[in-house]
Each structure stands twice: as C-alpha cells, then as structure tokens.
Amino acid sequence: MAELKNEPLRHDQKAFLARAKARKGFTGAFDALELEYHVAGQMLKARARAGLTQDAVAERMGTTKSAISRLEAAGRHAPSLSTLKRYATAVGCTLQVKLVRQKAT
C-alpha cells in the first residue's frame, strides 16, 4: 500500500461559524447537533494532524472517499463505534468514549 501524504486543505472553522451564525435558524440547528459536530471536528483534526487526504484514509479503511466524506459530515450520518474505531486507526489514533454524569439541576 502506497503512503499518500498531501497538504490538507486549510479551513477556518471560526470564520465559517461566524458567517453561519448570521443565518436564521442556524444556532438552534447547530445546537441540536452539537455532539455530532464535535465528533466530526475531532475527526478532521486527527486527519489533518496525520497529513492524510480523504482518499488516503479511505484506502487504509478499505472504503471509498465518498464514504469518508459522509463520515466527516456532521449530522448526515451516524457512524457505528466500529466504523469510528477503524477511522481512528486509519489516522493513527485510538477511539475513546466516555459517559459523563450530568450535573444536577
């Protein structure tokens, strides 16, 4: 398997969110998917740190670039823990999941 290393496309998440928050209804929809966006953000950061493209991750996972794109698109797909574990391994990470007790109100 050939090692593919490309410079990841730079994305200014803060600027993107600032523009998006100006749109009507964005904040409510974003808040409803907070966990999904957090996980997707972690995935994108891990892939960028690894210096990998979606094509390279797909090759390592034995899937397609479009499948990786769907995994990294928050709110469009709910990946299984097994899939997240395979993605983590492909980008040189381990998956950690924890349950955090809610604060009493």
Secondary structure as the mmCIF struct_conf table of DSSP 4:
data_model
#
loop_
_struct_conf.conf_type_id
_struct_conf.id
_struct_conf.beg_label_comp_id
_struct_conf.beg_label_asym_id
_struct_conf.beg_label_seq_id
_struct_conf.end_label_comp_id
_struct_conf.end_label_asym_id
_struct_conf.end_label_seq_id
HELX_LH_PP_P HELX_LH_PP_P1 GLU A 7 ARG A 10
HELX_RH_AL_P HELX_RH_AL_P1 GLN A 13 LYS A 21
TURN_TY1_P TURN_TY1_P1 ALA A 22 ALA A 22
BEND BEND1 ARG A 23 ARG A 23
TURN_TY1_P TURN_TY1_P2 LYS A 24 GLY A 25
HELX_RH_AL_P HELX_RH_AL_P2 PHE A 26 ALA A 32
TURN_TY1_P TURN_TY1_P3 LEU A 33 LEU A 33
HELX_RH_AL_P HELX_RH_AL_P3 GLU A 34 ALA A 50
TURN_TY1_P TURN_TY1_P4 GLY A 51 GLY A 51
HELX_RH_AL_P HELX_RH_AL_P4 GLN A 54 MET A 61
TURN_TY1_P TURN_TY1_P5 GLY A 62 GLY A 62
BEND BEND2 THR A 63 THR A 63
HELX_RH_AL_P HELX_RH_AL_P5 LYS A 65 LEU A 71
TURN_TY1_P TURN_TY1_P6 GLU A 72 GLU A 72
BEND BEND3 ALA A 73 ALA A 73
TURN_TY1_P TURN_TY1_P7 ALA A 74 ARG A 76
HELX_RH_AL_P HELX_RH_AL_P6 LEU A 81 ALA A 90
TURN_TY1_P TURN_TY1_P8 VAL A 91 GLY A 92
HELX_LH_PP_P HELX_LH_PP_P2 ARG A 101 ALA A 104
#
